Amino acid sequence: MNVFLVRVYIMLALADGCMAQLFSLLPKLGLLLCLTSPVLLHAETISGTVLDPSGAVIVGARIEITGGELTQPIIFSSDARGRFVSPDLKPGNYSLRVTREGFEPLVKTVDLHGMAELELKLAIAKQREEVTVSGKGRAYANTDPIYKQLRNIGLGETFRFDDFTMHLDAGTFHFQKGTLTVLNPVNGMVTGAIFIGEGHFNLKAVTALDAAELKRRSGSPEVDEDFTEAVFRFTGGERQEFLGGVKEKVETPGDAASIFDHWKDKVRKRREAAQGFTEYLLHGETMDNVDADLLAAVYNPSHPPFVNAYIHGKKHKDLRFFVRTRVGALPQLDSPEEVTLLNYDQEAMDDGVWYLAHLQSEYANHRASSAEDRRLFATRAREPERRRFVLRDSAAGSGSWKAVLDHGAVRG
């Protein structure tokens, strides 16, 4: 197009028979070429095409770019031709994470100096199975009446819950404005509550080592997260932590029931094939049964206390903060640390265990030790053709939980 316009100018000048006029047009021709020619200096960009294993383009793939001097991720999608082009970037090392439903996530590292053109092929996602108990299995389900109440627990009273700060070891919850709906008591014990409103969660690592690990995992040595809802499950005595913020009774919010149903669906499903380590911890074969933990607390008043907080944040939709002294915050790891914070987001780069540490009081008293033994079962003796196992409960004392399980003819 620009060549055609130049020719038109030259022909007009020659038709008038005036070379001087032609020379007078040269500045204008230069300006025209600048306006119509492609930009000669290109900024650094990352572009490419997203394909499936057969080579067909993938439309609507999610591309997330992090690294370099970016302060936050850049997120966009592939177009109808499977193409994508990033905004202008500065030279540096970048990480691309490409996701699309039905395909395995793909992570690509780019050392950007100029323009990078990529061909990104996504693999078909591995089959993912979720296991739920069908109606046919109910005959084998736990028939304990208290356990049934915990599994089918409903909502109780709701209170206004404003301008209240609650400290749970390294974590601090500030409830700015909202409501607190307690769950119905089970055997006289309140075991949970649901907050809906405006709140803020903060976590400060106790040690410099944990702060460094927290920064590596989350990008900051301290966690600050605004949240709109949170589900708490706890042993009976821990409800005292909430009483200071309870105001007058109010009507239960309409979405309280759906929030609790979503929580139950989230923590009770076991996945046969976990897609990542965090999912394996939370939904694998060793997943925790919160209702069973609460059942032990209902039957044993001296059961060590615990609080589980499931936080729906504005930046992170599934943060889980646990303070558990009986078997450790993450018994799946067979690790004695009592306090943990996890971010469960399989699509995010910061998915995983952010914080795993001992209680503040243990650090203060110089009693924090990875040698603590928090196992529930310990092998005391082994005989030919026979093993004896002692069921232990650290809070039960010497007078209770003395049941010895004798398994005859156990080999291995």
C-alpha positions in Angstrom: 0.0 0.0 0.0 2.8 2.4 0.9 4.6 1.7 -2.4 1.5 2.4 -4.3 1.0 5.8 -2.7 4.6 6.8 -3.4 4.2 5.9 -7.0 1.1 8.1 -7.2 3.0 11.1 -5.8 5.8 10.6 -8.3 3.4 10.2 -11.3 1.6 13.4 -10.3 4.9 15.3 -10.1 6.1 14.0 -13.4 2.8 14.8 -15.1 3.2 18.4 -14.1 6.7 18.3 -15.6 8.2 19.8 -12.5 11.1 18.0 -10.9 11.3 20.7 -8.2 7.9 19.8 -7.1 9.0 16.2 -6.8 11.8 17.2 -4.5 9.5 19.3 -2.5 7.4 16.2 -1.9 10.2 14.1 -0.4 9.6 15.2 3.3 5.9 14.3 2.9 6.9 10.9 1.3 9.1 10.2 4.3 6.3 11.0 6.7 4.0 8.8 4.7 6.4 5.9 4.9 6.8 6.3 8.6 3.0 6.2 9.1 2.4 3.2 6.8 5.4 1.0 7.3 5.7 -1.7 10.0 7.4 -0.7 13.1 11.1 -1.5 12.7 12.0 -1.6 16.4 10.3 -4.5 18.1 9.8 -4.8 21.9 10.4 -8.2 23.6 7.2 -10.3 23.3 6.3 -14.0 23.7 3.9 -15.4 21.1 3.0 -18.8 19.7 0.4 -21.4 19.0 -1.2 -23.9 21.4 -1.8 -27.3 19.9 -3.1 -30.7 20.9 -1.1 -33.9 20.4 -2.5 -34.3 16.8 -1.4 -30.8 15.9 -4.9 -29.2 15.9 -5.1 -25.8 17.5 -6.6 -25.3 21.0 -8.9 -22.4 21.4 -9.3 -20.7 24.7 -6.2 -22.1 26.4 -5.3 -20.1 29.5 -1.7 -18.7 29.4 -0.1 -17.3 32.5 3.2 -15.5 32.4 5.3 -14.9 35.5 8.9 -13.9 36.2 11.2 -11.2 34.8 10.3 -7.9 36.4 6.6 -8.6 36.6 5.0 -7.7 39.9 1.9 -9.9 39.1 1.1 -12.6 36.5 -0.1 -11.7 33.0 -3.0 -13.9 32.0 -4.7 -14.2 28.6 -6.2 -16.8 26.3 -5.4 -18.3 22.9 -7.6 -17.0 20.1 -9.7 -18.8 17.4 -6.5 -19.9 15.6 -4.8 -21.1 18.8 -2.5 -18.0 18.7 -1.4 -15.8 21.5 0.8 -12.7 21.8 2.0 -11.3 25.1 2.2 -7.5 25.9 5.6 -5.9 25.6 8.0 -7.4 28.1 11.5 -6.5 29.3 14.4 -9.0 28.8 14.6 -11.7 31.4 13.6 -15.2 32.4 9.9 -15.9 32.2 7.7 -18.9 33.0 4.6 -19.8 30.9 1.9 -22.0 32.4 -0.7 -23.2 29.8 -3.9 -24.9 31.0 -7.0 -26.0 29.2 -9.8 -28.3 30.5 -9.1 -31.9 29.3 -5.4 -31.4 28.9 -2.4 -31.7 31.3 -0.9 -28.3 32.4 2.3 -27.3 30.5 5.0 -25.1 32.0 7.6 -23.6 29.7 10.6 -21.4 30.6 11.7 -18.7 28.2 14.9 -16.6 28.4 13.6 -13.6 26.5 15.9 -11.4 24.5 13.9 -10.1 21.5 10.8 -11.9 20.2 10.1 -15.6 21.2 7.9 -17.7 19.0 6.7 -20.9 20.6 4.8 -24.0 19.6 3.2 -25.4 22.8 1.7 -28.9 22.6 -0.6 -30.0 25.5 -1.0 -33.6 26.4 -4.4 -35.2 27.0 -5.2 -35.2 30.7 -4.9 -38.4 32.6 -8.1 -40.0 33.8 -9.2 -38.6 37.1 -11.5 -40.5 39.4 -13.5 -39.4 42.4 -14.8 -42.0 44.9 -18.0 -41.5 46.8 -19.9 -43.9 49.0 -23.0 -45.1 47.2 -26.3 -46.1 48.8 -25.4 -49.7 48.6 -22.5 -49.2 51.0 -24.6 -47.7 53.8 -25.0 -51.1 55.5 -21.2 -51.0 56.1 -21.0 -47.3 57.2 -20.2 -46.3 60.7 -23.3 -46.8 62.8 -22.1 -44.8 65.8 -24.9 -42.3 66.6 -22.6 -39.4 67.5 -20.6 -39.9 64.3 -23.9 -39.8 62.3 -24.8 -36.5 64.0 -21.4 -35.1 63.0 -21.8 -36.2 59.4 -25.3 -34.8 59.2 -24.8 -31.7 61.4 -27.0 -28.7 60.6 -26.8 -24.9 61.2 -27.6 -23.4 64.5 -28.0 -19.8 65.6 -26.4 -16.8 63.9 -24.9 -13.7 65.6 -23.5 -10.4 64.4 -19.8 -10.7 64.4 -18.0 -7.4 64.0 -14.6 -5.8 64.7 -13.0 -8.7 66.5 -9.5 -10.1 66.4 -8.7 -13.7 67.1 -5.1 -15.1 67.5 -4.4 -18.7 66.7 -0.7 -19.2 67.1 1.1 -17.7 64.1 -2.2 -16.8 62.5 -4.4 -13.8 63.2 -8.0 -13.4 62.0 -9.6 -9.9 62.0 -13.3 -10.1 61.5 -14.3 -6.6 60.3 -18.0 -7.0 59.6 -20.2 -10.0 59.2 -22.1 -12.8 60.8 -21.1 -16.0 62.6 -23.4 -19.0 62.3 -22.6 -21.8 64.8 -23.3 -25.4 64.0 -25.8 -27.3 66.1 -24.3 -28.9 69.2 -23.4 -32.6 69.1 -23.7 -34.3 72.5 -23.6 -30.8 74.0 -20.5 -29.7 72.2 -20.3 -27.0 69.5 -17.8 -28.2 66.8 -17.9 -25.5 64.2 -18.9 -22.1 62.8 -19.3 -20.2 59.5 -18.2 -16.6 59.1 -19.7 -14.6 56.2 -18.7 -11.0 55.7 -15.4 -9.0 55.5 -12.3 -10.3 57.2 -8.5 -10.4 57.0 -6.1 -13.2 57.7 -2.4 -12.6 58.6 0.3 -15.1 59.2 3.8 -14.2 60.5 6.4 -17.0 60.5 8.0 -17.5 63.9 11.5 -18.3 62.7 13.6 -16.7 60.0 14.0 -20.1 58.3 10.2 -20.5 58.0 9.9 -16.9 56.8 12.3 -17.6 54.0 10.4 -20.7 53.0 7.1 -18.8 53.1 8.6 -16.2 50.8 9.8 -18.8 48.4 6.4 -20.5 48.2 4.1 -17.5 48.3 6.2 -14.6 47.3 6.2 -12.8 50.7 7.6 -13.6 54.1 4.2 -12.8 55.6 0.7 -13.7 54.5 -2.0 -11.1 54.2 -5.3 -12.2 52.7 -8.7 -10.5 52.7 -11.6 -13.1 52.8 -15.3 -13.1 52.5 -16.1 -16.5 54.1 -14.5 -19.0 56.4 -15.5 -22.4 57.8 -14.1 -23.4 61.2 -14.1 -26.8 62.7 -12.8 -27.2 66.3 -12.9 -29.1 69.5 -15.3 -28.0 72.2 -13.2 -25.7 74.2 -12.0 -23.7 71.2 -15.4 -22.1 70.8 -14.3 -19.8 73.6 -11.9 -18.1 71.1 -15.0 -16.8 69.2 -17.1 -15.6 72.1 -15.5 -12.2 72.4 -16.8 -11.1 69.0 -20.3 -12.4 69.3 -23.0 -9.7 69.3 -26.8 -9.9 69.1 -28.7 -12.7 67.3 -29.5 -12.0 63.6 -31.1 -13.9 60.8 -29.0 -16.6 59.2 -27.7 -15.5 55.8 -29.3 -17.4 52.9 -25.9 -18.6 51.6 -24.7 -20.1 54.9 -26.2 -23.5 54.1 -24.7 -23.6 50.6 -21.3 -22.6 51.9 -21.3 -25.4 54.5 -22.5 -27.9 51.9 -19.7 -26.9 49.6 -17.2 -27.4 52.5 -18.5 -30.9 53.2 -18.3 -31.8 49.5 -14.8 -30.4 49.4 -13.3 -32.2 52.4 -15.0 -35.5 52.1 -14.3 -36.6 48.6 -11.3 -38.9 48.0 -9.7 -38.9 44.6 -8.3 -42.1 43.3 -5.6 -40.4 41.2 -4.4 -37.1 42.6 -3.0 -34.6 40.1 -0.5 -33.1 42.5 1.1 -33.4 45.9 -1.2 -31.0 47.6 -4.3 -32.9 46.3 -2.7 -36.1 47.4 -2.3 -34.8 51.0 -5.9 -33.5 51.1 -7.8 -36.0 49.0 -5.6 -39.1 48.6 -5.8 -42.4 50.3 -4.4 -41.0 53.6 -6.8 -37.9 53.6 -7.9 -36.7 57.0 -11.4 -37.5 58.3 -12.4 -34.3 60.2 -15.6 -35.9 61.5 -13.7 -38.8 63.0 -11.3 -36.3 64.6 -14.2 -34.5 66.2 -15.8 -37.8 67.3 -12.7 -38.5 69.3 -12.9 -35.1 71.0 -16.6 -35.6 71.8 -16.0 -38.9 73.5 -12.7 -37.8 75.2 -13.0 -34.4 77.0 -9.2 -34.3 77.5 -8.6 -34.7 73.8 -5.9 -32.2 72.7 -7.5 -29.2 71.1 -7.4 -28.3 67.4 -8.8 -25.7 65.1 -9.2 -26.1 61.3 -9.9 -22.9 59.3 -11.0 -23.1 55.6 -10.6 -19.7 54.2 -12.2 -18.4 50.9 -9.9 -15.4 50.2 -10.2 -12.8 47.6 -6.8 -13.7 46.1 -6.6 -17.4 47.1 -9.9 -19.2 47.1 -8.9 -22.2 49.2 -6.5 -21.5 52.0 -6.4 -24.0 54.9 -4.9 -23.1 58.2 -4.7 -25.9 60.8 -3.5 -25.8 64.5 -3.5 -29.4 65.7 -1.5 -30.8 68.6 -2.6 -34.4 68.6 -1.1 -35.9 65.5 0.5 -32.8 63.9 -1.1 -30.4 61.6 -0.5 -32.7 58.6 -0.6 -36.3 59.9 -0.3 -37.5 56.3 3.3 -36.4 56.4 4.0 -38.2 59.7 5.6 -34.9 60.8 5.2 -33.5 64.4 4.8 -29.8 63.4 1.5 -28.5 64.8 0.8 -25.4 62.6 0.3 -25.3 58.9 -1.0 -23.2 56.0 -1.8 -24.6 52.6 -2.9 -23.1 49.4 -5.0 -25.6 47.4 -5.1 -24.5 43.8 -4.1 -27.0 41.2 -4.0 -24.4 38.5 -1.7 -22.0 40.3 2.1 -21.8 40.5 1.9 -21.3 44.3 -0.2 -24.4 45.1 1.2 -26.3 48.1 2.2 -26.2 51.7 3.3 -22.6 52.5 4.0 -23.0 56.2 4.6 -25.9 58.5 6.0 -25.2 61.9 5.9 -25.9 65.7 3.8 -23.9 68.1 5.0 -20.4 69.1 5.1 -21.6 72.7 7.5 -24.4 71.9 9.9 -22.1 70.2 9.7 -19.6 73.1 10.4 -22.4 75.6 13.1 -24.0 73.4 11.1 -27.2 73.2 10.4 -27.4 69.5 11.8 -30.7 68.2 11.3 -32.7 65.0 11.9 -35.8 67.2 8.4 -35.5 68.8 6.4 -38.7 68.4 2.8 -38.1 67.6 1.9 -41.5 66.2 -1.4 -43.0 67.2 -0.1 -46.6 67.0 3.3 -47.8 68.2 4.7 -51.3 67.9 5.7 -52.4 71.4 6.7 -56.0 70.8 6.9 -58.5 68.0 6.6 -62.2 68.6 6.6 -65.1 66.1 3.3 -65.3 64.4 2.0 -62.5 66.6 2.1 -58.7 66.9 0.9 -56.5 69.7 -0.1 -52.9 69.0 -0.9 -50.3 71.7 -3.4 -47.6 70.8 -2.0 -44.4 72.1 -3.6 -41.1 72.9 -1.2 -38.4 74.3 -4.0 -36.7 76.3 -5.7 -39.7 77.6 -3.1 -40.4 80.4 -2.2 -43.7 81.8 -5.7 -44.5 83.0 -7.5 -44.6 79.6 -7.1 -45.9 76.1 -5.3 -48.9 77.4 -6.8 -51.1 74.8 -4.3 -53.6 73.4 -5.1 -55.0 69.9 -3.8 -58.6 69.7 -3.7 -59.8 66.1 -3.0 -63.5 66.0 -1.2 -65.1 63.1 -0.2 -61.8 61.5 2.8 -62.3 59.3 5.0 -59.9 57.4 
